[in-house]
Amino acid sequence: MDFFHSHISSYSIKLVKDTLKSGFISEGKLVKRFEEELEKKLGLINPIALNGATSALHLSLVLAGVSQGDEVIIPAQTFVATGLAVLMQRAKPIFADILIDSGNIDPLSIKKKITKKTKAIIAVHWGGYPCDLKEINEIAKKNNLVVIEDGAHALGAMYRGKPIGSISRFTIFSFQAIKHLTTGDGGALCCFNKKDGDNAKVLRWFGIDRANSKPSILGERKYNINQLGFKYHMNDLAASLGLGNLEDLSKTIKRRQEIALRYRSSLNRVPGVKLLDYKDDRQSSFWLFTILVKKRNKFIKKLLSKNIPSSVVHLRIDHNKIFGGLTPNLFNQERFNQEQISIPIHDALTDQDVELIIKTIKSGW
Ligand SMILES: Cc1ncc(COP(=O)(O)O)c(C=O)c1O
């Protein structure tokens, strides 16, 4: 049994082969088609395909106007990419506390961390469960801040009837190998405003406006770049993998949600296990199934004795020297860090696997 599973559909293998045979593997028609399909199939707004979610986070901060000396409020319960993107703009990540019931950033803690230097908030949807977006966007509006949703775990998640990727000014997704939808490595930046989306397309390719810079007779495009751009675009090879895998996405997410339901109904009264809270107004896409457990190392060893893998996936990131060391008084973060553990949840698990996991946990550790 694996903890993660890279879903690669047979259709994606065919598309990748076709792309390789075509000889055109750089950014082209397929990237555009991939973006169109993301919009059509998942309801994402202006998704711009990139080479990773870290690039998407960085671009969102550039577009939000975050620069040297600004502060960006983020949770520590994330992967280092969230904090590093802030540093790339020479801004300072300020760590807010999380809600113990979800691992997501606490809106009340955000309020307390706002200063004159605050420019943006990055809300990470831990494991695919959406943050309190209404409250976060209200705080942002009141304080003139930009909201960036880090949806690296949350492709296919819903909040109050709307898909994640259609709500705040920016949302980023990851299509790295072990995510819901993989392009090998890749990501998308969804821009609520078309103007941001148009600019993102220019910035992802060195600051050159490809759509409006036709090649001249000399063999190079005519352009005159006026802003610092990056090499962040997706290529057609990755896009064909993504297009092929998109075919199966709703099925694989449904399977994850089905397994989550089974876990929730079976593990809700197990001594030493605390399930996370799932509100009725939102639907997780369950990249992870995280629980809180007492005596975590013993729990991990018990599962391992039955060949069941488990993982914390990411521990709090603020302890890293580059972020300035542990932020004091993040009480929920502290507890979450001690007790959180995720158990396998993906479409390659059989019903027998799921039952074995449940039985093993129920038998105690
Ligand atoms: C919360 C979060 N944000 C951002 C990233 C970065 O994603 P990528 O590897 O696509 O750059 C990750 C990677 O797992 C992540 O977990």
The ligand as an SDF file (V2000), in Angstrom:
LIG
                    3D

 16 16  0  0  0  0  0  0  0  0999 V2000
    0.8310   24.0490    0.4010 C   0  0  0  0  0  0  0  0  0  0  0  0
    1.7830   23.9780   -0.7490 C   0  0  0  0  0  0  0  0  0  0  0  0
    2.0270   25.0810   -1.4670 N   0  0  0  0  0  0  0  0  0  0  0  0
    2.8740   25.0720   -2.5170 C   0  0  0  0  0  0  0  0  0  0  0  0
    3.5150   23.9240   -2.9100 C   0  0  0  0  0  0  0  0  0  0  0  0
    4.4820   23.9520   -4.0520 C   0  0  0  0  0  0  0  0  0  0  0  0
    4.0480   23.2110   -5.1410 O   0  0  0  0  0  0  0  0  0  0  0  0
    4.9840   22.8830   -6.3890 P   0  0  0  0  0  0  0  0  0  0  0  0
    5.8260   21.7250   -6.0210 O   0  0  0  0  0  0  0  0  0  0  0  0
    4.0280   22.5760   -7.5020 O   0  0  0  0  0  0  0  0  0  0  0  0
    5.7810   24.1090   -6.6820 O   0  0  0  0  0  0  0  0  0  0  0  0
    3.2830   22.7400   -2.2040 C   0  0  0  0  0  0  0  0  0  0  0  0
    3.9260   21.4850   -2.6140 C   0  0  0  0  0  0  0  0  0  0  0  0
    3.5920   20.4040   -2.2130 O   0  0  0  0  0  0  0  0  0  0  0  0
    2.4020   22.7600   -1.0900 C   0  0  0  0  0  0  0  0  0  0  0  0
    2.1630   21.6490   -0.3540 O   0  0  0  0  0  0  0  0  0  0  0  0
  1  2  1  0
  2  3  1  0
  2 15  2  0
  3  4  2  0
  4  5  1  0
  5  6  1  0
  5 12  2  0
  6  7  1  0
  7  8  1  0
  8  9  2  0
  8 10  1  0
  8 11  1  0
 12 13  1  0
 12 15  1  0
 13 14  2  0
 15 16  1  0
M  END
$$$$
